[in-house]
């Protein structure tokens, strides 16, 4: 399943958008391409690696939502 599908199916897309905005707030001088390269892609890649490491088979949607939600929340708090 694609990461976008995971975010949509778990209802965590808006939460991820909040994290992306949070991480991009101090990158205001960068253009869109630089923000994609320095903020968006690295965060999405990190989340994808985390999910692959933590989920070995098709997960219960409730567990997957909690996993993604907790990962995003930990980045917002840090």
C-alpha positions, 0 to 999 in steps of 0.5 A, a space after each residue: 500500500 502506498 504511503 498516501 493510501 496509508 495516510 488517507 485510510 488512517 485519517 492521518 493526512 491532515 495530521 501529516 500536513 500539520 507536521 509538514 507545515 510545522 517543519 517548514 515554518 523556519 524554511 520560509 526563504 526556500 522555494 517550493 522545490 527546496 522545501 520538497 527536498 529538505 522537508 517533505 520528502 525526508 519526512 515522508 521517507 522516514 515515515 515510510 521506513 518506520 511503517 515498513 520496520 514496524 508492520 510486517 503484514 497487513 495491519 489492523 487499521 486501528 493499529 496502523 492509525 495509532 502507529 502513524 498518529 504516534 509517529 507524527 505526534 512524536 515529531 511535532 513534540 520534538 
